[in-house]
């Protein structure tokens, strides 16, 4: 098979999808020329336009809603599912038929991500809930298939399925969401896939845009903070500038925990603001109208943040002729309202000692996205930097911070995500960080100039896809956490006391994806033929643990318990409930999937494999 001609980067985002590419044969050294693919999509019934991004929305029309032919695309497409600009427009008036935030649902551990749960049912006036549903997984496949068909229409001799493809995911995506993303890519035929964390993609884009000048803008000992606020998540990463044989290198030292907080939350906040404004004018909105209003506020927000000349944008609240409202209501969002709501609500001026608030939750709740309880992104940032105070202590060329330093001091900041198109938001975050630094007599952090915040992730992914095969600067780092499995200790039964649990380190911090399997030296007993539970843990702060280290005690700040796996391992001609002596080995694939394999030491040769990434049972 011939070598792929193109290196492709896909940003599979919460708000929009984008595709950039590099024609590798035409690139010379580190000077990589990437291009953005214009994506054909419906912008109105019967109208197809090529736009830089594909909005991540799917509209499920009623069978009588459009005329035959109105939904045609340049390739055969399912008219029951409309993706992109037209879908987003239709959703402002008929939100109960709009699939949105599929990426956020894809990493929701408490739902079946392959079940038809989107769009969530809405209590709409005078309307039966006969709307079709699709799963977050199927929505991801639909976006990727749209990009594939758009690409293949433009490059029929070089189908996307055969190119080098990098798809980006949040750095904080859990292993199950990574696995589902890889599975969705496989479902559309992509053969050569690598997953890349979005903050790393943003930094790769900055490196490439610098035209080789990045080495003059940073030095050994620098700590680069990437603050990436997207449509559904806030991603925080720390990347150190290191040196190897006289050459500068980039080494990722930490990523933040999964924070479901981003543009979606901001849209809801703006909708609440408009709802209260209308209420003071004597107009009440019901839940269905607030849902529609949220989509309208998103469009208004994006327009105001993208155009500094705009002072206000009209917002239309649809009506279905209810007793509450006889017709559509027109109001507006002003620049002042948007900036005030976002700055004070999401980027408050706080101290480095601030922490995200945790409120007491109600015992009963509706199934929904597990949004962060505290909307203050700067408070989440303070907690992240404080937790990583000693993260660079083992890096060569770094001077260990003074013991009194309460947080890891970044020396430069790179912003990413459409939210930061607003300079006032970038300035607020930079101001808060520099005030923290000044309080500890540290120099202010420099701002790294980023281009095209909505497109940087796709471009950085394309650059990464190219350098993987042709050489160039790489961000080292491997796994962002150490991973552990629970080992239950044998002990006599005692009333009211559970058996002691220890944590066995399986994967050390920073293990490179695709490396040879690691093997703890101990022997353990594996129960087969009856229901069992595997408990997994992760740590972003325990950097010294190695495979085989057995922790007897730990604090809640050191280890986080992850999603467990409940299964029944086949007995394979052994007795039901038999304890089989085994050795363990663990491996992390190039798409970040962690697999635990148990190899028996006695009896018939076999092995049991548990995939850490899926909610289902193990694979044998």
Buried (B, 14 or more C-beta within 10 A) or exposed (E): EEEBBBBBBBBBBBBBBBBBBBBBEEBEEBEBEBEBBBBBBBBEBEEBBEBBBBBBBBBBBEEEBBEEEBBBBEEEBEBBBBBBBBBBBBBBBBBBBBBBBBBBBBBBEEBEBBEEBBBBEBEBBEEEEEBEBBBBBBBBBBBBBBBBBBBBEBBEEBEBBBBBBBBBBBBBBBBBBBBBBBBBBBBBBBBBBBBBBBBBBBBBBBBBBBEEEBEEBBEBBBBBBBBBBBBBBBBBBBBBBBBEEEEBBBBBBBBBBBBBBBBBBBBBBBBBBBBEBBEEEEBEBBEBBBBBBBBBBBBBBBBBBEEEEEEBBEBBBBBBEEEEBEEEBEBBBBBEBBBEBBBEBBBBEBBBEBBBEEEEEEEEEEEEBEBBEBBBBBBBBBBBBBBBBBBBEEBEEBEEBEEEBBBBBBBBBBBBBBBBBBEBBBEBBBBBBBBBBEEBEBEBBBBBEBEBBBBBBBBBBBBBBBBBEBEBBBBBBBBBBBBBBBBBEEEEEEEEEEEEEBBBBBBBBBBEBEBEBBBBEEEBEBBBBEEBEBBBBBBBBBBEBEBBBEBEEBEEEBBBEBBEBEBBBEBBEBEEEBEBEBBBBBBBBBBBBBBBBBBBEEEEEBEBBBBBBBBEEBEE
